[in-house]
Amino acid sequence: MRNTTPDYWLRGSVEEVPPLLQPAAHALLQSQLEAHRYTEGFKETMLWDTVFGRASLGFHLQHISGVIDRVLTYAQHKPPSKSQFIYLKNEGKANDETTLALLLSNLDAKIEESLLYYKTLKDTDLTQYRPVGRKHLPFTLIVVLFHAAEHSQRHIGQLLVTVSSLEN
C-alpha cells in the first residue's frame, strides 16, 4: 500500500516552535515517523544483525537517541554526563534485554524532549555560543540543534537500507 501522508515539512508549522527551528522540528518528526514505519513487522531476532559490514538496526536507533540526548545537553550549555559516555560506548552492542519497542520508545521520548526544549527558545537565543565536545568547539545553538535533526535523518536512511537488506 502506498503511503499518502505528506512529509512533516509539508504539513505546516509545528506549534510554538520558533520559525528558525521549524526545519529541525520537521526533520526530527520525520525521523520518528520513518523509524516506526520502516521497522513495522521487523523480526526482533535481527535487531543486532549487520549487512555489508555496516551497523545494525539496533545501533541506528540507539545512536539517534544518544545523539539527540547529548546535543540537548550541549544545547543547555552542559558537558555530557558519565552515564551519557557509558551509553555512547555501548551503542550498537547486542543486548538481549533491548527490544525494538524499547528503542522506538526511547527515540519517541528524545524527540518529544527536543520539541519541548525548542518551544522554550526564541529566535534570538539561536545565535548564542555553545561549546561542543572535549575540545569545546565553538558553535551556535542553532547549529547544535540542527545537527541532531540532520544526523537523525542520515541514520534513518541507513536504517532503511539495513532493514531492506535484512528482510530480502
ROTI-76728 format. One record per residue (C-alpha): residue number from 1; residue in three letters; x, z negated, y. Coordinates in nm, 2 decimals. Each point is the difference from the previous one (the first is absolute). Layout:
! ROTI-76728
{NUM "Ala" {X Z Y}}
...
This chain:
! ROTI-76728
{1 "Met" {0.00 0.00 0.00}}
{2 "Arg" {0.14 0.10 0.34}}
{3 "Asn" {0.04 -0.28 0.26}}
{4 "Thr" {-0.19 0.08 0.31}}
{5 "Thr" {0.08 -0.32 0.19}}
{6 "Pro" {0.20 0.08 0.31}}
{7 "Asp" {0.35 -0.15 0.05}}
{8 "Tyr" {0.00 -0.31 0.22}}
{9 "Trp" {0.14 0.17 0.30}}
{10 "Leu" {-0.31 0.23 0.01}}
{11 "Arg" {-0.24 -0.30 -0.01}}
{12 "Gly" {0.07 -0.12 0.35}}
{13 "Ser" {0.17 -0.30 0.15}}
{14 "Val" {0.05 -0.32 -0.20}}
{15 "Glu" {-0.20 -0.27 0.20}}
{16 "Glu" {0.21 -0.23 0.22}}
{17 "Val" {0.33 0.16 -0.09}}
{18 "Pro" {0.20 0.11 0.31}}
{19 "Pro" {0.00 0.38 0.06}}
{20 "Leu" {0.37 0.03 -0.06}}
{21 "Leu" {-0.03 -0.17 -0.34}}
{22 "Gln" {-0.29 0.22 -0.12}}
{23 "Pro" {0.24 0.24 -0.19}}
{24 "Ala" {0.16 -0.30 -0.18}}
{25 "Ala" {-0.34 -0.15 -0.08}}
{26 "His" {-0.13 0.33 -0.14}}
{27 "Ala" {0.31 0.05 -0.21}}
{28 "Leu" {-0.03 -0.35 -0.15}}
{29 "Leu" {-0.37 0.05 -0.08}}
{30 "Gln" {0.07 0.34 -0.15}}
{31 "Ser" {0.27 -0.16 -0.22}}
{32 "Gln" {-0.24 -0.26 -0.11}}
{33 "Leu" {-0.27 0.26 -0.09}}
{34 "Glu" {0.24 0.22 -0.18}}
{35 "Ala" {0.17 -0.28 -0.19}}
{36 "His" {-0.34 -0.09 -0.15}}
{37 "Arg" {-0.11 0.36 -0.05}}
{38 "Tyr" {0.32 0.11 -0.17}}
{39 "Thr" {0.01 -0.30 -0.24}}
{40 "Glu" {-0.36 0.01 -0.10}}
{41 "Gly" {0.00 0.00 -0.38}}
{42 "Phe" {0.38 -0.03 -0.02}}
{43 "Lys" {0.11 -0.15 -0.33}}
{44 "Glu" {0.14 -0.35 0.06}}
{45 "Thr" {0.25 0.05 -0.28}}
{46 "Met" {0.18 0.26 0.22}}
{47 "Leu" {0.03 -0.22 0.31}}
{48 "Trp" {0.38 -0.03 -0.03}}
{49 "Asp" {0.07 0.34 -0.16}}
{50 "Thr" {0.22 0.24 0.19}}
{51 "Val" {0.03 0.38 0.01}}
{52 "Phe" {0.28 0.22 0.10}}
{53 "Gly" {0.22 -0.30 0.07}}
{54 "Arg" {-0.23 -0.11 0.28}}
{55 "Ala" {-0.18 -0.33 0.07}}
{56 "Ser" {-0.30 -0.13 -0.18}}
{57 "Leu" {-0.35 -0.03 0.13}}
{58 "Gly" {0.04 -0.38 0.00}}
{59 "Phe" {0.31 0.03 0.22}}
{60 "His" {-0.17 0.22 0.26}}
{61 "Leu" {-0.30 -0.24 0.04}}
{62 "Gln" {0.23 -0.30 0.01}}
{63 "His" {0.23 0.17 0.25}}
{64 "Ile" {-0.27 0.11 0.24}}
{65 "Ser" {-0.14 -0.35 0.01}}
{66 "Gly" {0.35 -0.15 0.04}}
{67 "Val" {0.09 0.24 0.28}}
{68 "Ile" {-0.32 -0.08 0.19}}
{69 "Asp" {0.07 -0.37 -0.05}}
{70 "Arg" {0.36 0.02 0.13}}
{71 "Val" {-0.10 0.22 0.29}}
{72 "Leu" {-0.27 -0.24 0.11}}
{73 "Thr" {0.27 -0.27 0.00}}
{74 "Tyr" {0.23 0.21 0.22}}
{75 "Ala" {-0.29 0.08 0.22}}
{76 "Gln" {-0.06 -0.37 0.06}}
{77 "His" {0.37 -0.02 0.10}}
{78 "Lys" {0.09 -0.20 -0.31}}
{79 "Pro" {0.26 0.06 -0.27}}
{80 "Pro" {-0.11 0.05 -0.36}}
{81 "Ser" {-0.04 -0.32 -0.20}}
{82 "Lys" {0.18 -0.08 -0.33}}
{83 "Ser" {-0.32 0.07 -0.19}}
{84 "Gln" {-0.02 0.35 0.16}}
{85 "Phe" {0.36 0.07 -0.11}}
{86 "Ile" {-0.08 -0.11 -0.35}}
{87 "Tyr" {-0.31 0.22 0.00}}
{88 "Leu" {0.22 0.30 0.12}}
{89 "Lys" {0.25 -0.07 -0.28}}
{90 "Asn" {-0.28 0.00 -0.26}}
{91 "Glu" {-0.18 0.32 0.11}}
{92 "Gly" {-0.03 0.23 -0.29}}
{93 "Lys" {0.10 -0.24 -0.27}}
{94 "Ala" {-0.25 0.02 -0.29}}
{95 "Asn" {-0.21 -0.31 -0.02}}
{96 "Asp" {-0.27 -0.05 -0.26}}
{97 "Glu" {-0.19 -0.23 0.24}}
{98 "Thr" {-0.03 0.26 0.27}}
{99 "Thr" {-0.31 0.22 -0.04}}
{100 "Leu" {-0.11 0.31 0.19}}
{101 "Ala" {-0.29 -0.20 0.13}}
{102 "Leu" {0.23 -0.26 0.14}}
{103 "Leu" {0.23 0.26 0.16}}
{104 "Leu" {-0.30 0.17 0.17}}
{105 "Ser" {-0.14 -0.33 0.11}}
{106 "Asn" {0.34 -0.09 0.16}}
{107 "Leu" {0.01 0.34 0.17}}
{108 "Asp" {-0.35 -0.05 0.14}}
{109 "Ala" {0.09 -0.34 0.13}}
{110 "Lys" {0.31 0.12 0.18}}
{111 "Ile" {-0.18 0.29 0.16}}
{112 "Glu" {-0.27 -0.23 0.11}}
{113 "Glu" {0.26 -0.24 0.14}}
{114 "Ser" {0.16 0.29 0.19}}
{115 "Leu" {-0.33 0.12 0.15}}
{116 "Leu" {-0.08 -0.36 0.11}}
{117 "Tyr" {0.34 -0.02 0.16}}
{118 "Tyr" {-0.04 0.34 0.18}}
{119 "Lys" {-0.32 -0.13 0.15}}
{120 "Thr" {0.19 -0.29 0.17}}
{121 "Leu" {0.22 0.25 0.19}}
{122 "Lys" {-0.02 0.19 0.32}}
{123 "Asp" {0.16 0.33 0.07}}
{124 "Thr" {0.24 -0.18 0.24}}
{125 "Asp" {0.13 -0.21 -0.29}}
{126 "Leu" {0.12 0.30 -0.20}}
{127 "Thr" {0.32 0.06 0.20}}
{128 "Gln" {0.13 -0.35 -0.05}}
{129 "Tyr" {0.33 -0.03 -0.18}}
{130 "Arg" {0.00 -0.10 -0.37}}
{131 "Pro" {0.33 -0.05 -0.19}}
{132 "Val" {-0.01 0.13 -0.36}}
{133 "Gly" {0.22 -0.08 -0.30}}
{134 "Arg" {0.31 -0.20 -0.04}}
{135 "Lys" {0.17 0.20 0.27}}
{136 "His" {-0.29 -0.06 0.24}}
{137 "Leu" {-0.04 0.37 0.07}}
{138 "Pro" {-0.19 0.05 0.33}}
{139 "Phe" {-0.34 0.15 -0.02}}
{140 "Thr" {-0.33 -0.03 0.18}}
{141 "Leu" {-0.31 -0.15 -0.15}}
{142 "Ile" {-0.18 0.33 -0.02}}
{143 "Val" {0.29 0.15 -0.20}}
{144 "Val" {0.01 -0.30 -0.24}}
{145 "Leu" {-0.38 0.02 -0.06}}
{146 "Phe" {0.00 0.38 -0.04}}
{147 "His" {0.28 -0.02 -0.25}}
{148 "Ala" {-0.22 -0.20 -0.24}}
{149 "Ala" {-0.28 0.25 0.03}}
{150 "Glu" {0.22 0.30 -0.05}}
{151 "His" {0.19 -0.16 -0.28}}
{152 "Ser" {-0.32 -0.09 -0.18}}
{153 "Gln" {-0.12 0.37 0.02}}
{154 "Arg" {0.34 0.12 -0.14}}
{155 "His" {-0.03 -0.24 -0.30}}
{156 "Ile" {-0.37 0.10 -0.06}}
{157 "Gly" {0.12 0.36 -0.04}}
{158 "Gln" {0.26 -0.11 -0.25}}
{159 "Leu" {-0.26 -0.21 -0.17}}
{160 "Leu" {-0.22 0.30 -0.04}}
{161 "Val" {0.28 0.20 -0.16}}
{162 "Thr" {0.08 -0.29 -0.24}}
{163 "Val" {-0.37 -0.04 -0.10}}
{164 "Ser" {-0.05 0.37 -0.05}}
{165 "Ser" {0.32 0.04 -0.20}}
{166 "Leu" {-0.08 -0.30 -0.23}}
{167 "Glu" {-0.36 0.11 -0.06}}
{168 "Asn" {0.09 0.36 -0.10}}
